[in-house]
Amino acid sequence: MQQDLNNLLKLQEIDYFLGELERSKEYLPDMMENLKRELAESQLKFETAMSDLEDSKLKQKNLELEVKTKEADLQKYQQQMMSIKTNKEYDALVAEIDMIKQSVSSMETDLIETIDSIATLETNIEEYKEKLSQTKDNNGKQLAILQEKIDTIGDKVSAKNGERNSVTTEISRQIFSVYDRVRKGKGGSAVVPVKSRACGACFKALTPKKAQEIRKAVKILTCDNCGRLLYWDADLSA
């Protein structure tokens, strides 16, 4: 009977491992997608900052050119002031000069903000570049590990199923039938130790007689409440 119990516990360990392999088919691809998404986001952040930097530098160049053009116009109009003969011409030229000054002032403010933005972008880009390099390295290694695990799942399942078939042949049909029914119906462990003289799964208290029978291990008994197979563990059952 002890051999049957040992085989049941071994079978349960194999089934748990097989269950983990099946679950890994779901969560390993999810983990890989998360790593790929993190890498793509880091790449996008870097590329976006680079594009913004290029746009800002072009904007700076255009603003500087426009300011120079406006300043040249301003100088030209100021020189024309010397040759004005009527008040109407004078007022019109003064209005034009004021408008140019306002335009230059606005562009200079925009230019200062653009230069500040460029400085910020250049700082951020160095950080994004470093983060992207680290993410490529770290995530690349993790992706390779996860892919290797995915690639070997089939072989591990086949090997464990071979072990399972071997162990199953060593267990009586009746006991295996109970084990398989409980495993499929309840989920989790089908074979549990007695804990403090109660079922280790549902915690239903055992009668003194039943606890004694389980302790003697003359035969494998089940819990009257949840149906799981019970065994005595001296460290847990007292």
mmCIF file of the C-alpha atoms, coordinates in Angstrom:
data_MODEL
# 
_entry.id   MODEL 
# 
loop_
_atom_site.group_PDB 
_atom_site.id 
_atom_site.type_symbol 
_atom_site.label_atom_id 
_atom_site.label_alt_id 
_atom_site.label_comp_id 
_atom_site.label_asym_id 
_atom_site.label_entity_id 
_atom_site.label_seq_id 
_atom_site.pdbx_PDB_ins_code 
_atom_site.Cartn_x 
_atom_site.Cartn_y 
_atom_site.Cartn_z 
_atom_site.occupancy 
_atom_site.B_iso_or_equiv 
_atom_site.pdbx_formal_charge 
_atom_site.auth_seq_id 
_atom_site.auth_comp_id 
_atom_site.auth_asym_id 
_atom_site.auth_atom_id 
_atom_site.pdbx_PDB_model_num 
ATOM 1   C CA . MET A 1 1   ? 0.000   0.000   0.000   1.00 0.00 ? 1   MET A CA 1 
ATOM 2   C CA . GLN A 1 2   ? 2.873   2.348   0.746   1.00 0.00 ? 2   GLN A CA 1 
ATOM 3   C CA . GLN A 1 3   ? 4.182   1.750   -2.776  1.00 0.00 ? 3   GLN A CA 1 
ATOM 4   C CA . ASP A 1 4   ? 0.787   2.733   -4.196  1.00 0.00 ? 4   ASP A CA 1 
ATOM 5   C CA . LEU A 1 5   ? 0.888   5.910   -2.162  1.00 0.00 ? 5   LEU A CA 1 
ATOM 6   C CA . ASN A 1 6   ? 4.414   6.701   -3.296  1.00 0.00 ? 6   ASN A CA 1 
ATOM 7   C CA . ASN A 1 7   ? 3.365   6.167   -6.901  1.00 0.00 ? 7   ASN A CA 1 
ATOM 8   C CA . LEU A 1 8   ? 0.311   8.375   -6.440  1.00 0.00 ? 8   LEU A CA 1 
ATOM 9   C CA . LEU A 1 9   ? 2.439   11.196  -5.045  1.00 0.00 ? 9   LEU A CA 1 
ATOM 10  C CA . LYS A 1 10  ? 4.906   10.761  -7.881  1.00 0.00 ? 10  LYS A CA 1 
ATOM 11  C CA . LEU A 1 11  ? 2.052   10.795  -10.393 1.00 0.00 ? 11  LEU A CA 1 
ATOM 12  C CA . GLN A 1 12  ? 0.636   13.917  -8.808  1.00 0.00 ? 12  GLN A CA 1 
ATOM 13  C CA . GLU A 1 13  ? 4.003   15.635  -9.093  1.00 0.00 ? 13  GLU A CA 1 
ATOM 14  C CA . ILE A 1 14  ? 4.200   14.687  -12.783 1.00 0.00 ? 14  ILE A CA 1 
ATOM 15  C CA . ASP A 1 15  ? 0.660   15.957  -13.410 1.00 0.00 ? 15  ASP A CA 1 
ATOM 16  C CA . TYR A 1 16  ? 1.483   19.218  -11.679 1.00 0.00 ? 16  TYR A CA 1 
ATOM 17  C CA . PHE A 1 17  ? 4.533   19.628  -13.903 1.00 0.00 ? 17  PHE A CA 1 
ATOM 18  C CA . LEU A 1 18  ? 2.453   18.841  -17.001 1.00 0.00 ? 18  LEU A CA 1 
ATOM 19  C CA . GLY A 1 19  ? -0.106  21.399  -15.869 1.00 0.00 ? 19  GLY A CA 1 
ATOM 20  C CA . GLU A 1 20  ? 2.613   24.012  -15.529 1.00 0.00 ? 20  GLU A CA 1 
ATOM 21  C CA . LEU A 1 21  ? 3.825   23.223  -19.031 1.00 0.00 ? 21  LEU A CA 1 
ATOM 22  C CA . GLU A 1 22  ? 0.307   23.675  -20.408 1.00 0.00 ? 22  GLU A CA 1 
ATOM 23  C CA . ARG A 1 23  ? -0.105  26.972  -18.564 1.00 0.00 ? 23  ARG A CA 1 
ATOM 24  C CA . SER A 1 24  ? 3.276   28.129  -19.854 1.00 0.00 ? 24  SER A CA 1 
ATOM 25  C CA . LYS A 1 25  ? 1.922   27.840  -23.398 1.00 0.00 ? 25  LYS A CA 1 
ATOM 26  C CA . GLU A 1 26  ? -0.347  30.754  -22.497 1.00 0.00 ? 26  GLU A CA 1 
ATOM 27  C CA . TYR A 1 27  ? 1.748   32.976  -20.245 1.00 0.00 ? 27  TYR A CA 1 
ATOM 28  C CA . LEU A 1 28  ? 5.128   32.649  -22.003 1.00 0.00 ? 28  LEU A CA 1 
ATOM 29  C CA . PRO A 1 29  ? 3.846   34.244  -25.249 1.00 0.00 ? 29  PRO A CA 1 
ATOM 30  C CA . ASP A 1 30  ? 2.199   36.976  -23.166 1.00 0.00 ? 30  ASP A CA 1 
ATOM 31  C CA . MET A 1 31  ? 5.504   37.642  -21.417 1.00 0.00 ? 31  MET A CA 1 
ATOM 32  C CA . MET A 1 32  ? 7.245   37.840  -24.786 1.00 0.00 ? 32  MET A CA 1 
ATOM 33  C CA . GLU A 1 33  ? 4.650   40.279  -26.105 1.00 0.00 ? 33  GLU A CA 1 
ATOM 34  C CA . ASN A 1 34  ? 5.135   42.501  -23.052 1.00 0.00 ? 34  ASN A CA 1 
ATOM 35  C CA . LEU A 1 35  ? 8.903   42.523  -23.591 1.00 0.00 ? 35  LEU A CA 1 
ATOM 36  C CA . LYS A 1 36  ? 8.473   43.312  -27.288 1.00 0.00 ? 36  LYS A CA 1 
ATOM 37  C CA . ARG A 1 37  ? 5.970   46.062  -26.470 1.00 0.00 ? 37  ARG A CA 1 
ATOM 38  C CA . GLU A 1 38  ? 8.349   47.619  -23.955 1.00 0.00 ? 38  GLU A CA 1 
ATOM 39  C CA . LEU A 1 39  ? 11.136  47.551  -26.538 1.00 0.00 ? 39  LEU A CA 1 
ATOM 40  C CA . ALA A 1 40  ? 8.900   49.073  -29.227 1.00 0.00 ? 40  ALA A CA 1 
ATOM 41  C CA . GLU A 1 41  ? 7.774   51.850  -26.866 1.00 0.00 ? 41  GLU A CA 1 
ATOM 42  C CA . SER A 1 42  ? 11.374  52.660  -25.968 1.00 0.00 ? 42  SER A CA 1 
ATOM 43  C CA . GLN A 1 43  ? 12.320  52.710  -29.654 1.00 0.00 ? 43  GLN A CA 1 
ATOM 44  C CA . LEU A 1 44  ? 9.353   54.947  -30.510 1.00 0.00 ? 44  LEU A CA 1 
ATOM 45  C CA . LYS A 1 45  ? 10.153  57.391  -27.716 1.00 0.00 ? 45  LYS A CA 1 
ATOM 46  C CA . PHE A 1 46  ? 13.730  57.717  -28.962 1.00 0.00 ? 46  PHE A CA 1 
ATOM 47  C CA . GLU A 1 47  ? 12.727  58.090  -32.611 1.00 0.00 ? 47  GLU A CA 1 
ATOM 48  C CA . THR A 1 48  ? 10.003  60.622  -31.771 1.00 0.00 ? 48  THR A CA 1 
ATOM 49  C CA . ALA A 1 49  ? 12.467  62.736  -29.782 1.00 0.00 ? 49  ALA A CA 1 
ATOM 50  C CA . MET A 1 50  ? 14.947  62.599  -32.660 1.00 0.00 ? 50  MET A CA 1 
ATOM 51  C CA . SER A 1 51  ? 12.259  63.700  -35.105 1.00 0.00 ? 51  SER A CA 1 
ATOM 52  C CA . ASP A 1 52  ? 11.176  66.515  -32.774 1.00 0.00 ? 52  ASP A CA 1 
ATOM 53  C CA . LEU A 1 53  ? 14.792  67.630  -32.470 1.00 0.00 ? 53  LEU A CA 1 
ATOM 54  C CA . GLU A 1 54  ? 15.185  67.740  -36.245 1.00 0.00 ? 54  GLU A CA 1 
ATOM 55  C CA . ASP A 1 55  ? 11.949  69.747  -36.574 1.00 0.00 ? 55  ASP A CA 1 
ATOM 56  C CA . SER A 1 56  ? 13.009  72.145  -33.824 1.00 0.00 ? 56  SER A CA 1 
ATOM 57  C CA . LYS A 1 57  ? 16.407  72.764  -35.399 1.00 0.00 ? 57  LYS A CA 1 
ATOM 58  C CA . LEU A 1 58  ? 14.733  73.465  -38.748 1.00 0.00 ? 58  LEU A CA 1 
ATOM 59  C CA . LYS A 1 59  ? 12.332  75.815  -37.008 1.00 0.00 ? 59  LYS A CA 1 
ATOM 60  C CA . GLN A 1 60  ? 15.256  77.606  -35.338 1.00 0.00 ? 60  GLN A CA 1 
ATOM 61  C CA . LYS A 1 61  ? 16.983  78.034  -38.685 1.00 0.00 ? 61  LYS A CA 1 
ATOM 62  C CA . ASN A 1 62  ? 13.829  79.412  -40.330 1.00 0.00 ? 62  ASN A CA 1 
ATOM 63  C CA . LEU A 1 63  ? 13.145  81.790  -37.442 1.00 0.00 ? 63  LEU A CA 1 
ATOM 64  C CA . GLU A 1 64  ? 16.693  83.135  -37.517 1.00 0.00 ? 64  GLU A CA 1 
ATOM 65  C CA . LEU A 1 65  ? 16.360  83.694  -41.266 1.00 0.00 ? 65  LEU A CA 1 
ATOM 66  C CA . GLU A 1 66  ? 13.007  85.448  -40.853 1.00 0.00 ? 66  GLU A CA 1 
ATOM 67  C CA . VAL A 1 67  ? 14.376  87.671  -38.089 1.00 0.00 ? 67  VAL A CA 1 
ATOM 68  C CA . LYS A 1 68  ? 17.297  88.710  -40.306 1.00 0.00 ? 68  LYS A CA 1 
ATOM 69  C CA . THR A 1 69  ? 14.896  89.440  -43.166 1.00 0.00 ? 69  THR A CA 1 
ATOM 70  C CA . LYS A 1 70  ? 12.636  91.523  -40.937 1.00 0.00 ? 70  LYS A CA 1 
ATOM 71  C CA . GLU A 1 71  ? 15.592  93.384  -39.450 1.00 0.00 ? 71  GLU A CA 1 
ATOM 72  C CA . ALA A 1 72  ? 16.781  94.211  -42.999 1.00 0.00 ? 72  ALA A CA 1 
ATOM 73  C CA . ASP A 1 73  ? 13.302  95.504  -43.845 1.00 0.00 ? 73  ASP A CA 1 
ATOM 74  C CA . LEU A 1 74  ? 13.301  97.541  -40.642 1.00 0.00 ? 74  LEU A CA 1 
ATOM 75  C CA . GLN A 1 75  ? 16.640  99.115  -41.503 1.00 0.00 ? 75  GLN A CA 1 
ATOM 76  C CA . LYS A 1 76  ? 15.391  99.925  -44.991 1.00 0.00 ? 76  LYS A CA 1 
ATOM 77  C CA . TYR A 1 77  ? 12.226  101.605 -43.703 1.00 0.00 ? 77  TYR A CA 1 
ATOM 78  C CA . GLN A 1 78  ? 14.146  103.566 -41.087 1.00 0.00 ? 78  GLN A CA 1 
ATOM 79  C CA . GLN A 1 79  ? 16.375  104.930 -43.846 1.00 0.00 ? 79  GLN A CA 1 
ATOM 80  C CA . GLN A 1 80  ? 13.296  105.899 -45.836 1.00 0.00 ? 80  GLN A CA 1 
ATOM 81  C CA . MET A 1 81  ? 12.196  108.097 -42.934 1.00 0.00 ? 81  MET A CA 1 
ATOM 82  C CA . MET A 1 82  ? 14.838  110.605 -44.006 1.00 0.00 ? 82  MET A CA 1 
ATOM 83  C CA . SER A 1 83  ? 13.175  111.201 -47.394 1.00 0.00 ? 83  SER A CA 1 
ATOM 84  C CA . ILE A 1 84  ? 9.505   111.365 -46.329 1.00 0.00 ? 84  ILE A CA 1 
ATOM 85  C CA . LYS A 1 85  ? 7.759   114.616 -47.342 1.00 0.00 ? 85  LYS A CA 1 
ATOM 86  C CA . THR A 1 86  ? 4.141   114.213 -46.147 1.00 0.00 ? 86  THR A CA 1 
ATOM 87  C CA . ASN A 1 87  ? 2.539   113.328 -42.812 1.00 0.00 ? 87  ASN A CA 1 
ATOM 88  C CA . LYS A 1 88  ? 0.498   110.614 -44.495 1.00 0.00 ? 88  LYS A CA 1 
ATOM 89  C CA . GLU A 1 89  ? 3.647   108.896 -45.760 1.00 0.00 ? 89  GLU A CA 1 
ATOM 90  C CA . TYR A 1 90  ? 5.226   109.348 -42.338 1.00 0.00 ? 90  TYR A CA 1 
ATOM 91  C CA . ASP A 1 91  ? 2.271   107.785 -40.481 1.00 0.00 ? 91  ASP A CA 1 
ATOM 92  C CA . ALA A 1 92  ? 2.128   104.858 -42.903 1.00 0.00 ? 92  ALA A CA 1 
ATOM 93  C CA . LEU A 1 93  ? 5.837   104.166 -42.540 1.00 0.00 ? 93  LEU A CA 1 
ATOM 94  C CA . VAL A 1 94  ? 5.723   104.425 -38.753 1.00 0.00 ? 94  VAL A CA 1 
ATOM 95  C CA . ALA A 1 95  ? 2.842   101.899 -38.706 1.00 0.00 ? 95  ALA A CA 1 
ATOM 96  C CA . GLU A 1 96  ? 4.825   99.546  -40.939 1.00 0.00 ? 96  GLU A CA 1 
ATOM 97  C CA . ILE A 1 97  ? 7.932   99.880  -38.730 1.00 0.00 ? 97  ILE A CA 1 
ATOM 98  C CA . ASP A 1 98  ? 5.884   99.180  -35.570 1.00 0.00 ? 98  ASP A CA 1 
ATOM 99  C CA . MET A 1 99  ? 4.335   96.098  -37.154 1.00 0.00 ? 99  MET A CA 1 
ATOM 100 C CA . ILE A 1 100 ? 7.772   94.790  -38.135 1.00 0.00 ? 100 ILE A CA 1 
ATOM 101 C CA . LYS A 1 101 ? 9.122   95.397  -34.617 1.00 0.00 ? 101 LYS A CA 1 
ATOM 102 C CA . GLN A 1 102 ? 6.196   93.482  -33.116 1.00 0.00 ? 102 GLN A CA 1 
ATOM 103 C CA . SER A 1 103 ? 6.760   90.645  -35.572 1.00 0.00 ? 103 SER A CA 1 
ATOM 104 C CA . VAL A 1 104 ? 10.483  90.531  -34.758 1.00 0.00 ? 104 VAL A CA 1 
ATOM 105 C CA . SER A 1 105 ? 9.739   90.556  -31.021 1.00 0.00 ? 105 SER A CA 1 
ATOM 106 C CA . SER A 1 106 ? 7.291   87.664  -31.390 1.00 0.00 ? 106 SER A CA 1 
ATOM 107 C CA . MET A 1 107 ? 9.732   85.641  -33.508 1.00 0.00 ? 107 MET A CA 1 
ATOM 108 C CA . GLU A 1 108 ? 12.576  86.279  -31.055 1.00 0.00 ? 108 GLU A CA 1 
ATOM 109 C CA . THR A 1 109 ? 10.397  84.984  -28.218 1.00 0.00 ? 109 THR A CA 1 
ATOM 110 C CA . ASP A 1 110 ? 9.528   81.922  -30.303 1.00 0.00 ? 110 ASP A CA 1 
ATOM 111 C CA . LEU A 1 111 ? 13.227  81.508  -31.122 1.00 0.00 ? 111 LEU A CA 1 
ATOM 112 C CA . ILE A 1 112 ? 14.237  81.523  -27.446 1.00 0.00 ? 112 ILE A CA 1 
ATOM 113 C CA . GLU A 1 113 ? 11.557  78.922  -26.656 1.00 0.00 ? 113 GLU A CA 1 
ATOM 114 C CA . THR A 1 114 ? 12.709  76.788  -29.586 1.00 0.00 ? 114 THR A CA 1 
ATOM 115 C CA . ILE A 1 115 ? 16.350  76.922  -28.443 1.00 0.00 ? 115 ILE A CA 1 
ATOM 116 C CA . ASP A 1 116 ? 15.265  75.904  -24.928 1.00 0.00 ? 116 ASP A CA 1 
ATOM 117 C CA . SER A 1 117 ? 13.230  73.074  -26.411 1.00 0.00 ? 117 SER A CA 1 
ATOM 118 C CA . ILE A 1 118 ? 16.240  71.887  -28.401 1.00 0.00 ? 118 ILE A CA 1 
ATOM 119 C CA . ALA A 1 119 ? 18.380  71.810  -25.254 1.00 0.00 ? 119 ALA A CA 1 
ATOM 120 C CA . THR A 1 120 ? 15.724  69.786  -23.429 1.00 0.00 ? 120 THR A CA 1 
ATOM 121 C CA . LEU A 1 121 ? 15.326  67.377  -26.333 1.00 0.00 ? 121 LEU A CA 1 
ATOM 122 C CA . GLU A 1 122 ? 19.076  66.817  -26.591 1.00 0.00 ? 122 GLU A CA 1 
ATOM 123 C CA . THR A 1 123 ? 19.203  65.952  -22.893 1.00 0.00 ? 123 THR A CA 1 
ATOM 124 C CA . ASN A 1 124 ? 16.194  63.647  -23.168 1.00 0.00 ? 124 ASN A CA 1 
ATOM 125 C CA . ILE A 1 125 ? 17.570  61.943  -26.260 1.00 0.00 ? 125 ILE A CA 1 
ATOM 126 C CA . GLU A 1 126 ? 20.719  60.911  -24.400 1.00 0.00 ? 126 GLU A CA 1 
ATOM 127 C CA . GLU A 1 127 ? 18.534  59.370  -21.687 1.00 0.00 ? 127 GLU A CA 1 
ATOM 128 C CA . TYR A 1 128 ? 16.245  57.675  -24.240 1.00 0.00 ? 128 TYR A CA 1 
ATOM 129 C CA . LYS A 1 129 ? 19.251  56.349  -26.135 1.00 0.00 ? 129 LYS A CA 1 
ATOM 130 C CA . GLU A 1 130 ? 20.737  54.821  -22.985 1.00 0.00 ? 130 GLU A CA 1 
ATOM 131 C CA . LYS A 1 131 ? 17.368  53.364  -21.958 1.00 0.00 ? 131 LYS A CA 1 
ATOM 132 C CA . LEU A 1 132 ? 16.849  51.922  -25.444 1.00 0.00 ? 132 LEU A CA 1 
ATOM 133 C CA . SER A 1 133 ? 20.287  50.298  -25.374 1.00 0.00 ? 133 SER A CA 1 
ATOM 134 C CA . GLN A 1 134 ? 19.592  48.744  -21.967 1.00 0.00 ? 134 GLN A CA 1 
ATOM 135 C CA . THR A 1 135 ? 16.118  47.582  -23.022 1.00 0.00 ? 135 THR A CA 1 
ATOM 136 C CA . LYS A 1 136 ? 17.476  45.989  -26.206 1.00 0.00 ? 136 LYS A CA 1 
ATOM 137 C CA . ASP A 1 137 ? 20.111  44.140  -24.194 1.00 0.00 ? 137 ASP A CA 1 
ATOM 138 C CA . ASN A 1 138 ? 17.909  43.041  -21.270 1.00 0.00 ? 138 ASN A CA 1 
ATOM 139 C CA . ASN A 1 139 ? 14.764  42.258  -23.225 1.00 0.00 ? 139 ASN A CA 1 
ATOM 140 C CA . GLY A 1 140 ? 16.749  40.573  -25.982 1.00 0.00 ? 140 GLY A CA 1 
ATOM 141 C CA . LYS A 1 141 ? 18.260  38.139  -23.484 1.00 0.00 ? 141 LYS A CA 1 
ATOM 142 C CA . GLN A 1 142 ? 14.899  37.471  -21.821 1.00 0.00 ? 142 GLN A CA 1 
ATOM 143 C CA . LEU A 1 143 ? 13.197  36.945  -25.175 1.00 0.00 ? 143 LEU A CA 1 
ATOM 144 C CA . ALA A 1 144 ? 15.843  34.404  -26.156 1.00 0.00 ? 144 ALA A CA 1 
ATOM 145 C CA . ILE A 1 145 ? 15.334  32.529  -22.869 1.00 0.00 ? 145 ILE A CA 1 
ATOM 146 C CA . LEU A 1 146 ? 11.547  32.543  -23.216 1.00 0.00 ? 146 LEU A CA 1 
ATOM 147 C CA . GLN A 1 147 ? 11.717  31.421  -26.828 1.00 0.00 ? 147 GLN A CA 1 
ATOM 148 C CA . GLU A 1 148 ? 13.978  28.541  -25.823 1.00 0.00 ? 148 GLU A CA 1 
ATOM 149 C CA . LYS A 1 149 ? 11.443  27.514  -23.177 1.00 0.00 ? 149 LYS A CA 1 
ATOM 150 C CA . ILE A 1 150 ? 8.616   27.625  -25.713 1.00 0.00 ? 150 ILE A CA 1 
ATOM 151 C CA . ASP A 1 151 ? 10.650  25.583  -28.187 1.00 0.00 ? 151 ASP A CA 1 
ATOM 152 C CA . THR A 1 152 ? 11.311  22.853  -25.601 1.00 0.00 ? 152 THR A CA 1 
ATOM 153 C CA . ILE A 1 153 ? 7.770   22.548  -24.200 1.00 0.00 ? 153 ILE A CA 1 
ATOM 154 C CA . GLY A 1 154 ? 6.824   19.790  -26.645 1.00 0.00 ? 154 GLY A CA 1 
ATOM 155 C CA . ASP A 1 155 ? 9.829   17.652  -25.755 1.00 0.00 ? 155 ASP A CA 1 
ATOM 156 C CA . LYS A 1 156 ? 9.245   18.152  -22.011 1.00 0.00 ? 156 LYS A CA 1 
ATOM 157 C CA . VAL A 1 157 ? 5.578   17.207  -22.338 1.00 0.00 ? 157 VAL A CA 1 
ATOM 158 C CA . SER A 1 158 ? 6.485   14.050  -24.261 1.00 0.00 ? 158 SER A CA 1 
ATOM 159 C CA . ALA A 1 159 ? 9.088   13.077  -21.671 1.00 0.00 ? 159 ALA A CA 1 
ATOM 160 C CA . LYS A 1 160 ? 6.723   13.658  -18.758 1.00 0.00 ? 160 LYS A CA 1 
ATOM 161 C CA . ASN A 1 161 ? 3.905   11.767  -20.448 1.00 0.00 ? 161 ASN A CA 1 
ATOM 162 C CA . GLY A 1 162 ? 6.304   8.858   -20.810 1.00 0.00 ? 162 GLY A CA 1 
ATOM 163 C CA . GLU A 1 163 ? 7.043   9.017   -17.084 1.00 0.00 ? 163 GLU A CA 1 
ATOM 164 C CA . ARG A 1 164 ? 3.328   9.292   -16.353 1.00 0.00 ? 164 ARG A CA 1 
ATOM 165 C CA . ASN A 1 165 ? 2.470   6.204   -18.367 1.00 0.00 ? 165 ASN A CA 1 
ATOM 166 C CA . SER A 1 166 ? 5.206   4.271   -16.590 1.00 0.00 ? 166 SER A CA 1 
ATOM 167 C CA . VAL A 1 167 ? 3.986   5.299   -13.126 1.00 0.00 ? 167 VAL A CA 1 
ATOM 168 C CA . THR A 1 168 ? 0.318   4.741   -14.003 1.00 0.00 ? 168 THR A CA 1 
ATOM 169 C CA . THR A 1 169 ? 0.957   1.088   -14.813 1.00 0.00 ? 169 THR A CA 1 
ATOM 170 C CA . GLU A 1 170 ? 2.235   0.613   -11.251 1.00 0.00 ? 170 GLU A CA 1 
ATOM 171 C CA . ILE A 1 171 ? -1.014  1.864   -9.670  1.00 0.00 ? 171 ILE A CA 1 
ATOM 172 C CA . SER A 1 172 ? -4.107  -0.287  -9.277  1.00 0.00 ? 172 SER A CA 1 
ATOM 173 C CA . ARG A 1 173 ? -6.893  0.584   -11.705 1.00 0.00 ? 173 ARG A CA 1 
ATOM 174 C CA . GLN A 1 174 ? -9.356  1.304   -8.879  1.00 0.00 ? 174 GLN A CA 1 
ATOM 175 C CA . ILE A 1 175 ? -7.056  3.729   -7.048  1.00 0.00 ? 175 ILE A CA 1 
ATOM 176 C CA . PHE A 1 176 ? -6.011  5.427   -10.274 1.00 0.00 ? 176 PHE A CA 1 
ATOM 177 C CA . SER A 1 177 ? -9.678  5.840   -11.231 1.00 0.00 ? 177 SER A CA 1 
ATOM 178 C CA . VAL A 1 178 ? -10.362 7.663   -7.953  1.00 0.00 ? 178 VAL A CA 1 
ATOM 179 C CA . TYR A 1 179 ? -7.252  9.807   -8.371  1.00 0.00 ? 179 TYR A CA 1 
ATOM 180 C CA . ASP A 1 180 ? -8.088  10.740  -11.961 1.00 0.00 ? 180 ASP A CA 1 
ATOM 181 C CA . ARG A 1 181 ? -11.718 11.555  -11.139 1.00 0.00 ? 181 ARG A CA 1 
ATOM 182 C CA . VAL A 1 182 ? -10.782 13.799  -8.196  1.00 0.00 ? 182 VAL A CA 1 
ATOM 183 C CA . ARG A 1 183 ? -7.964  15.503  -10.124 1.00 0.00 ? 183 ARG A CA 1 
ATOM 184 C CA . LYS A 1 184 ? -10.266 16.381  -13.013 1.00 0.00 ? 184 LYS A CA 1 
ATOM 185 C CA . GLY A 1 185 ? -13.245 17.288  -10.839 1.00 0.00 ? 185 GLY A CA 1 
ATOM 186 C CA . LYS A 1 186 ? -11.608 19.239  -8.035  1.00 0.00 ? 186 LYS A CA 1 
ATOM 187 C CA . GLY A 1 187 ? -8.470  20.603  -9.629  1.00 0.00 ? 187 GLY A CA 1 
ATOM 188 C CA . GLY A 1 188 ? -5.279  21.074  -7.688  1.00 0.00 ? 188 GLY A CA 1 
ATOM 189 C CA . SER A 1 189 ? -4.029  18.219  -5.536  1.00 0.00 ? 189 SER A CA 1 
ATOM 190 C CA . ALA A 1 190 ? -5.931  14.935  -5.540  1.00 0.00 ? 190 ALA A CA 1 
ATOM 191 C CA . VAL A 1 191 ? -3.693  13.347  -2.896  1.00 0.00 ? 191 VAL A CA 1 
ATOM 192 C CA . VAL A 1 192 ? -3.327  15.412  0.284   1.00 0.00 ? 192 VAL A CA 1 
ATOM 193 C CA . PRO A 1 193 ? -1.866  14.852  3.746   1.00 0.00 ? 193 PRO A CA 1 
ATOM 194 C CA . VAL A 1 194 ? -3.866  14.823  6.930   1.00 0.00 ? 194 VAL A CA 1 
ATOM 195 C CA . LYS A 1 195 ? -3.299  18.091  8.767   1.00 0.00 ? 195 LYS A CA 1 
ATOM 196 C CA . SER A 1 196 ? -4.154  18.329  12.455  1.00 0.00 ? 196 SER A CA 1 
ATOM 197 C CA . ARG A 1 197 ? -6.395  15.280  12.041  1.00 0.00 ? 197 ARG A CA 1 
ATOM 198 C CA . ALA A 1 198 ? -8.372  16.920  9.213   1.00 0.00 ? 198 ALA A CA 1 
ATOM 199 C CA . CYS A 1 199 ? -8.339  16.756  5.427   1.00 0.00 ? 199 CYS A CA 1 
ATOM 200 C CA . GLY A 1 200 ? -5.445  18.836  4.160   1.00 0.00 ? 200 GLY A CA 1 
ATOM 201 C CA . ALA A 1 201 ? -7.603  20.239  1.330   1.00 0.00 ? 201 ALA A CA 1 
ATOM 202 C CA . CYS A 1 202 ? -11.109 20.962  2.676   1.00 0.00 ? 202 CYS A CA 1 
ATOM 203 C CA . PHE A 1 203 ? -10.140 20.825  6.395   1.00 0.00 ? 203 PHE A CA 1 
ATOM 204 C CA . LYS A 1 204 ? -13.026 18.525  7.253   1.00 0.00 ? 204 LYS A CA 1 
ATOM 205 C CA . ALA A 1 205 ? -12.218 16.897  10.594  1.00 0.00 ? 205 ALA A CA 1 
ATOM 206 C CA . LEU A 1 206 ? -11.656 13.137  10.545  1.00 0.00 ? 206 LEU A CA 1 
ATOM 207 C CA . THR A 1 207 ? -13.137 10.700  13.001  1.00 0.00 ? 207 THR A CA 1 
ATOM 208 C CA . PRO A 1 208 ? -10.551 9.207   15.379  1.00 0.00 ? 208 PRO A CA 1 
ATOM 209 C CA . LYS A 1 209 ? -11.135 5.799   13.786  1.00 0.00 ? 209 LYS A CA 1 
ATOM 210 C CA . LYS A 1 210 ? -10.530 7.045   10.258  1.00 0.00 ? 210 LYS A CA 1 
ATOM 211 C CA . ALA A 1 211 ? -7.464  9.007   11.304  1.00 0.00 ? 211 ALA A CA 1 
ATOM 212 C CA . GLN A 1 212 ? -6.063  5.860   12.880  1.00 0.00 ? 212 GLN A CA 1 
ATOM 213 C CA . GLU A 1 213 ? -6.754  3.806   9.749   1.00 0.00 ? 213 GLU A CA 1 
ATOM 214 C CA . ILE A 1 214 ? -4.982  6.384   7.565   1.00 0.00 ? 214 ILE A CA 1 
ATOM 215 C CA . ARG A 1 215 ? -2.047  6.386   9.956   1.00 0.00 ? 215 ARG A CA 1 
ATOM 216 C CA . LYS A 1 216 ? -1.706  2.620   9.731   1.00 0.00 ? 216 LYS A CA 1 
ATOM 217 C CA . ALA A 1 217 ? -1.698  2.893   5.915   1.00 0.00 ? 217 ALA A CA 1 
ATOM 218 C CA . VAL A 1 218 ? -3.394  -0.457  5.503   1.00 0.00 ? 218 VAL A CA 1 
ATOM 219 C CA . LYS A 1 219 ? -5.320  0.999   2.593   1.00 0.00 ? 219 LYS A CA 1 
ATOM 220 C CA . ILE A 1 220 ? -5.713  4.370   0.922   1.00 0.00 ? 220 ILE A CA 1 
ATOM 221 C CA . LEU A 1 221 ? -8.815  6.200   2.143   1.00 0.00 ? 221 LEU A CA 1 
ATOM 222 C CA . THR A 1 222 ? -10.608 9.266   0.826   1.00 0.00 ? 222 THR A CA 1 
ATOM 223 C CA . CYS A 1 223 ? -12.099 12.305  2.519   1.00 0.00 ? 223 CYS A CA 1 
ATOM 224 C CA . ASP A 1 224 ? -15.833 11.908  3.134   1.00 0.00 ? 224 ASP A CA 1 
ATOM 225 C CA . ASN A 1 225 ? -16.352 15.584  2.276   1.00 0.00 ? 225 ASN A CA 1 
ATOM 226 C CA . CYS A 1 226 ? -14.248 16.357  -0.827  1.00 0.00 ? 226 CYS A CA 1 
ATOM 227 C CA . GLY A 1 227 ? -13.280 12.856  -2.006  1.00 0.00 ? 227 GLY A CA 1 
ATOM 228 C CA . ARG A 1 228 ? -9.527  13.478  -2.093  1.00 0.00 ? 228 ARG A CA 1 
ATOM 229 C CA . LEU A 1 229 ? -7.153  10.648  -1.261  1.00 0.00 ? 229 LEU A CA 1 
ATOM 230 C CA . LEU A 1 230 ? -5.551  11.057  2.153   1.00 0.00 ? 230 LEU A CA 1 
ATOM 231 C CA . TYR A 1 231 ? -2.206  9.995   3.590   1.00 0.00 ? 231 TYR A CA 1 
ATOM 232 C CA . TRP A 1 232 ? -0.469  10.397  6.934   1.00 0.00 ? 232 TRP A CA 1 
ATOM 233 C CA . ASP A 1 233 ? 2.466   12.756  7.294   1.00 0.00 ? 233 ASP A CA 1 
ATOM 234 C CA . ALA A 1 234 ? 3.940   12.605  10.791  1.00 0.00 ? 234 ALA A CA 1 
ATOM 235 C CA . ASP A 1 235 ? 5.089   16.227  10.621  1.00 0.00 ? 235 ASP A CA 1 
ATOM 236 C CA . LEU A 1 236 ? 1.626   17.529  9.656   1.00 0.00 ? 236 LEU A CA 1 
ATOM 237 C CA . SER A 1 237 ? -0.884  15.031  10.948  1.00 0.00 ? 237 SER A CA 1 
ATOM 238 C CA . ALA A 1 238 ? -0.373  15.081  14.722  1.00 0.00 ? 238 ALA A CA 1 
# 
